[in-house]
Amino acid sequence: PSYNDKPNLFIVGAKKAGTTSAHFYLDQHPLIHMSSRKETYYFLDNDEALHGCDIGFHITSEEAYLDLFDTTYPIRGESTPLYLKSKAACRNIHDFNPEAKILILLREPTALLHSLHQQLVNRHREPIRSFKEALDAEKDRLGTTSPPSRYKLSYSSYVHFSDHIEMYRERFGTNQVKTILLQDLAQNPQQTYQDILTFLNLPPHHPEFRTYNQRRTITYPALH
């Protein structure tokens, strides 16, 4: 497909920063089609995808990836928060469509890491239930050759926001990259939503705003 037929909007992160809400808010716009499945992991390298998502969730073929989108919409997007810190994803998205727009949602780092740690504990991927002890264990985990520790439990790697933003700006140009704060999306959703539409050169719209991915207390076994 030509660039005009390919997905052209990527919500690349950060994790636990409102990407699910943004995905479904944007999908309500009559000129936007967000992928039928959030978090495709398609543009990650193999190790990142293998240890960053559940088994069977990683889309690997371009045909299967493109099947997630309706090409009759002028804006076609997807949301995979692990892309933000991935050099491979940044490069691969640009190779795929250098004209794409990049949307980055950010959150206060400590709150983000607390939320991420709780999610991993609930999903039985983090054996250390104490947030402080989990952060303190990072140095030892980074020294291991075990990819799950390196990719899933390197908490600090999720909040190097300035480096992540600069990586995407250097690759795509500042005009194609927009950052949004979760606080703004939560406190003033309509104005923040309109700011995103302006970035995308789209007319105003009034979606239904509601909270997605609220903290859950139900836990379930890890899939691998």
C-alpha positions in Angstrom: 0.0 0.0 0.0 1.0 3.6 -0.5 1.5 5.9 2.5 -2.0 7.2 1.9 -3.5 3.8 2.5 -1.4 2.9 5.5 -2.2 3.6 9.2 -1.1 7.2 9.8 -1.6 7.8 13.5 0.3 6.1 16.3 -0.3 6.5 20.0 3.0 5.3 21.2 2.7 5.6 25.0 3.3 6.0 27.7 2.0 3.0 29.6 -0.6 3.8 32.3 -1.0 7.3 30.9 -4.4 7.2 29.3 -3.7 5.6 26.0 -6.8 3.4 26.2 -9.1 6.3 26.8 -7.4 8.3 23.9 -7.8 5.3 21.6 -11.5 5.0 22.2 -12.2 8.7 22.3 -10.6 9.1 18.9 -12.3 6.1 17.5 -15.6 7.9 18.0 -14.7 10.6 15.5 -16.4 10.1 12.1 -13.1 10.6 10.2 -10.9 8.3 12.4 -10.7 4.6 12.6 -8.6 3.2 15.4 -7.5 -0.4 15.1 -10.0 -3.0 16.0 -7.5 -4.3 18.5 -5.5 -2.0 20.8 -1.9 -2.9 21.3 -0.7 -4.8 18.3 3.0 -4.8 19.2 3.7 -5.0 15.4 6.6 -2.6 15.2 8.6 -4.0 18.2 11.6 -6.1 17.6 11.1 -9.8 18.4 12.6 -9.8 21.9 10.6 -6.8 22.9 7.4 -8.3 21.6 8.1 -11.8 23.1 8.6 -10.4 26.6 6.5 -7.3 26.5 3.1 -8.9 25.6 1.0 -12.0 26.2 1.6 -15.0 24.1 -0.4 -14.9 20.9 -0.9 -11.1 21.1 2.0 -10.1 18.8 1.0 -9.5 15.2 3.8 -10.3 13.0 2.6 -10.2 9.4 1.8 -7.0 7.5 -1.3 -8.5 6.0 -2.8 -9.3 9.5 -1.8 -5.9 10.7 -3.4 -4.0 7.8 -6.6 -6.1 8.3 -7.1 -4.2 11.6 -7.8 -1.0 9.7 -10.6 0.4 7.6 -9.0 2.3 4.7 -12.1 4.3 3.9 -11.3 6.6 6.9 -8.7 9.4 6.3 -7.1 8.8 9.7 -6.3 5.3 10.7 -4.5 4.7 14.0 -3.3 2.2 16.6 -2.1 2.4 20.2 0.8 0.3 21.6 2.3 2.0 24.7 5.5 -0.1 24.5 6.5 1.8 21.3 7.5 4.9 23.3 10.7 3.5 24.7 11.5 1.3 21.8 14.2 2.5 19.3 13.1 -0.4 17.0 9.5 0.7 17.0 10.4 4.3 16.3 12.5 3.3 13.4 10.1 0.7 12.1 7.1 3.0 12.2 9.0 5.7 10.3 10.1 3.1 7.7 6.5 2.0 7.4 5.0 5.5 7.1 7.3 8.5 7.5 4.2 10.8 7.1 2.5 9.4 10.2 1.5 11.5 13.2 2.8 10.5 16.6 0.8 11.0 19.8 2.5 10.7 23.2 0.5 10.7 26.4 2.5 11.4 29.6 1.8 11.0 33.3 3.6 12.1 36.5 6.4 9.4 36.7 5.9 8.2 40.3 2.1 7.8 39.8 2.8 6.0 36.5 5.3 3.6 38.0 3.0 2.9 41.0 0.2 2.0 38.6 2.5 -0.1 36.4 3.8 -2.0 39.4 0.3 -2.8 40.7 -0.7 -4.0 37.2 2.3 -6.4 37.0 1.6 -7.7 40.6 -2.0 -8.3 39.7 -1.0 -10.2 36.6 1.5 -12.3 38.5 4.4 -10.9 36.5 6.0 -9.0 39.4 6.8 -11.3 42.4 7.8 -8.3 44.6 4.7 -6.8 46.1 6.4 -3.8 47.7 6.8 -0.9 45.2 9.9 0.4 46.8 11.6 -3.1 46.9 10.7 -3.7 43.3 12.4 -0.4 42.3 15.4 -1.3 44.4 15.7 -4.7 42.7 16.1 -3.1 39.3 19.9 -2.9 39.3 20.2 -6.7 39.9 17.5 -7.4 37.3 19.3 -5.3 34.6 22.4 -7.4 35.2 20.6 -10.7 34.4 20.5 -12.3 31.0 16.8 -13.1 31.5 14.8 -11.1 28.9 11.6 -11.0 31.0 13.5 -9.1 33.8 15.2 -6.9 31.3 12.0 -5.9 29.4 9.2 -6.2 31.8 10.7 -5.2 35.1 13.0 -2.3 34.2 10.8 0.3 35.7 13.0 3.3 35.1 13.1 2.7 31.4 9.4 3.6 31.2 9.9 7.2 32.4 12.8 8.5 30.4 10.3 10.8 28.8 12.7 13.5 27.5 14.8 10.9 25.7 11.7 9.1 24.3 10.2 12.3 23.0 13.4 13.5 21.4 13.9 10.1 19.7 10.5 10.5 18.0 11.0 14.2 17.2 14.3 13.5 15.6 12.9 10.7 13.5 9.6 12.3 12.4 10.1 16.0 13.0 8.5 18.2 15.6 5.4 19.0 13.5 4.4 15.3 13.4 4.8 14.6 17.2 2.4 15.8 19.9 2.5 15.3 23.6 -0.5 15.3 25.9 -0.7 15.1 29.7 -3.0 12.6 31.3 -4.0 15.2 33.9 -5.2 17.5 31.1 -7.1 14.6 29.4 -8.8 13.8 32.7 -9.6 17.3 33.9 -10.4 19.0 30.6 -11.2 16.1 28.1 -13.0 18.2 25.5 -10.3 20.8 25.1 -7.6 18.2 25.1 -9.4 16.1 22.6 -9.9 19.2 20.4 -6.2 19.9 20.6 -5.5 16.5 19.3 -8.0 17.0 16.4 -6.3 20.3 15.5 -3.0 18.4 15.4 -4.6 15.9 13.0 -6.2 18.7 10.9 -9.7 17.4 11.7 -13.0 19.3 12.5 -14.3 19.5 16.0 -16.2 16.6 17.5 -17.9 15.8 20.9 -17.3 12.2 21.9 -18.6 10.4 24.9 -16.0 10.6 27.6 -15.6 7.9 30.2 -12.8 6.3 32.0 -11.2 3.2 30.6 -8.8 0.8 32.3 -9.6 1.8 35.9 -7.6 -0.2 38.4 -8.9 -3.7 38.9 -8.5 -5.8 42.0 -9.2 -9.1 40.3 -6.1 -11.0 39.6 -5.5 -13.8 37.1 -2.7 -16.2 36.3 0.0 -15.2 34.0 -0.4 -16.7 30.5 3.3 -17.8 30.3 
